[in-house]
Amino acid sequence: QVQLVESGGGLVQAGGSLRLSCAASGLTLDYWAVAWFRQAPGKEREVVSYINSATTNNGGIYYADSVKGRFTISRDNAMNAVSLQMSSLKAEDTAVYYCAAKYGGGSVIRAEYDYWGQGTQVIVSS
């Protein structure tokens, strides 16, 4: 049974940092692209970042323009996890953050992802 479990969300002041983690069981994340999506109240779920599988484009990375330069996605193969380091947080980063996995290359298309975590809440106070 495949499970993705997010952790690390919380309440932080604007300008602060948080580190989210997505831990997997039932699959080896190294062979899967992993994305972080977020969904703010009343808005569509949107992709924040993804990292390709290690065998796809050398594990290339994508960032949405809104987070470029502030967020960093990375793999922790020893822990079978993917992290999202979020810095210089803004009020508009407030959302539920979800990790998702798809085999091979990443995508900005939500429907292409096979597995999803339950989400972790991030609240940035201004």
N, C-alpha and C positions, 0 to 999 in steps of 0.2 A: 504494500500500500504506500503510495507516494504522499508525502506531506511536506509542505513548505510552511515554516513558522517564522513570522517576523517578530522582532523585538527591538527595543531601543527608543520607541516613541516617548513622547512626554510633552511637558510644558516648558517653554524656553522664551527668554526675552529676545526681542529683535536684535540682530547682530550676533547672537549666540550660535552655538554649534550643537549638533546631535549626530550620533552615529547609529544608523539602523543596520540590523543584521537579518539575513534571510537564511535560515538553516534548513537543510533538506534531509529527508530520510526516504529510503526506497528508490533513490536514483543518485547517480554520480554526477554532480553538477558540472564537472569539467567538460562533459560532452553536450551540455545544454546551454543555450543562451538564456540569460536571466535578465529580466527587466524589472525596474521599479516604476510603478504607476502611482498616481495619486488622484484622489477624488475629493474635491471641496464640496461643501453643502450647496445643492442646487446646480452643480456643474457636472459635466461629463468627466468620466475617468480619462486621464491623459497620461501619456508616457513621460517619464522624467529622464530616464536613462536606461540603457541596456548594454550588456557586455556579451559579445559573441562567445560561442563555445571555443575552447582552446584550439580546435582544429579548423575553425572558420575564420578566414581573414586574420589569422594570428590573434584571435581574441579581441578584435576591434571593438571600439566603444563609441556609443552615441550619447549625446546629451541634448536635451531640449534647450533652445536658446535662453529660456527663462532661468535656467540653472547653470548654464555654462560658466565656468570659472569659480563657481561657488560649491558645487557638489562633485564628489569623486566616487566612482564605483570601482570596486575591486573584488577579487576573489581571494578566499582563504581556503585553499584546497585541503589543507590538513583538517579543517573543521567542516568541510563540505558545505561551505557557506559563501554568500556574497554580501558584501557590506556597501552601504551608501553613507559616506561621510558628508554631512551637510554643514556648511559654514555660512557666515554672514546671512543668517536666516532673516526672512522678511515676513511680515504679517500675511502676505499673499501665498506663502508656503504652507499655511495652515490647511491640513487635509488629512484624510486617512490614506496612509501609504501601503500599497500592496506590492508584494513581489510575485513574479510569475515566471514560468519556465517553458521554453519550447525547444525542440531538438534542433541543433545546428545554429543557423544564423538568427540574430535578433531581428525584431520588427517593431514598428510603431503601432501596428494594428493589433488591437486588443484581442480580437477573435482568433488570432493565430496562436495564442498561447494555450498550452495544454493543462498546465497546473497553476493553481493560485493559492496564495496564503490567505489568512483570515483578515489581515490588515492590522496596522498599528497607527494610533492617532498621534498626530503632531500638531501642537498648538503653539503658535508664535505670537506672543503678546507685544503690542507696540507701545 
